[in-house]
Amino acid sequence: MLVILVDIIDALERLAAGEQPYEYKTEDSKFRLLGPACGFGTDSLRIYREQGTYAENIVEAQGLASARNLTITGIWFVKHSQERMATQAERDKVNSMVESRKL
């Protein structure tokens, strides 16, 4: 899974359109605040919620961040791409060609 960081102003538009956040970003890079698109199981999410590191929506995320004197600065979303991602075999082939200077 690939994720992309979106500035909070642009992220609000995506949230309004119904897109689910993977993670909320704050000024503290060590503080991880997960969102509903993280894909973790129910038991894990329950534990994260109890620890104050999971938010179902932006309002809840802002409250959890504020309790730590932090601000939400961006939101990580699952990256949707129209392009097919290369398989590991294809990446290995390109890397091999680069190493042998054939590319």
C-alpha positions in Angstrom: 0.0 0.0 0.0 1.3 3.5 -0.9 0.2 6.6 1.0 0.6 10.2 0.1 0.8 13.2 2.4 -1.7 16.0 1.7 -1.5 19.5 3.2 -4.3 20.1 5.7 -6.1 22.7 3.6 -6.2 20.4 0.6 -7.0 17.4 2.8 -10.2 19.0 4.1 -11.6 18.9 0.5 -10.8 15.2 0.2 -12.4 14.5 3.6 -15.5 16.4 2.6 -15.7 14.2 -0.5 -15.7 11.2 1.8 -12.2 10.0 1.4 -10.9 8.2 4.5 -7.6 9.2 6.0 -4.8 6.7 6.7 -3.1 8.8 9.3 -3.1 12.3 10.6 0.2 14.2 10.7 1.2 16.6 13.5 4.3 18.7 14.2 5.6 15.8 16.3 6.9 13.2 13.8 7.1 10.6 16.7 3.4 10.8 17.4 1.4 8.5 15.1 -2.3 9.2 14.9 -4.0 6.6 12.7 -7.2 7.0 10.8 -9.9 4.6 9.5 -8.1 3.7 6.2 -5.1 2.3 8.0 -6.6 -1.2 7.6 -5.7 -2.6 11.0 -7.9 -5.1 12.6 -10.6 -4.4 15.2 -8.5 -5.5 18.1 -5.6 -3.3 17.1 -7.8 -0.3 16.5 -9.4 -0.8 20.0 -5.9 -0.7 21.6 -4.9 2.4 19.5 -8.1 4.1 20.5 -7.5 3.4 24.2 -4.0 4.8 23.8 -5.4 7.9 22.1 -3.6 7.2 18.8 -6.6 6.4 16.6 -9.3 8.8 15.4 -12.3 8.0 13.3 -12.6 11.6 11.9 -10.8 14.9 11.7 -12.7 16.4 14.6 -11.6 13.5 16.9 -8.1 13.7 15.5 -7.9 17.5 16.3 -9.1 16.8 19.8 -6.5 14.1 20.4 -3.7 16.3 18.9 -4.9 19.3 20.9 -4.7 17.3 24.1 -1.0 16.9 23.4 -0.6 20.6 22.5 -0.2 19.6 18.8 -1.9 20.7 15.6 -2.9 18.5 12.6 -0.7 19.7 9.7 -1.5 17.2 7.1 -3.3 13.9 6.4 -1.9 10.7 4.8 -4.3 9.2 2.3 -4.0 5.9 0.5 -2.6 6.7 -2.9 -4.9 5.9 -5.8 -3.1 5.5 -9.1 -4.4 4.7 -12.6 -1.0 3.3 -13.4 -0.1 -0.3 -12.7 2.7 -0.7 -10.2 5.7 -2.7 -11.4 6.0 -6.3 -10.0 9.0 -7.2 -7.9 10.3 -9.3 -10.9 10.1 -6.2 -13.2 11.9 -4.0 -10.6 14.6 -6.7 -10.2 15.1 -6.9 -13.9 15.5 -3.1 -14.2 17.9 -3.0 -11.2 20.0 -5.8 -12.8 20.2 -3.9 -16.0 21.2 -0.7 -14.2 23.9 -2.6 -12.3 25.3 -4.1 -15.5 25.0 -0.7 -17.2 22.6 -2.0 -19.9 20.1 0.7 -19.2 
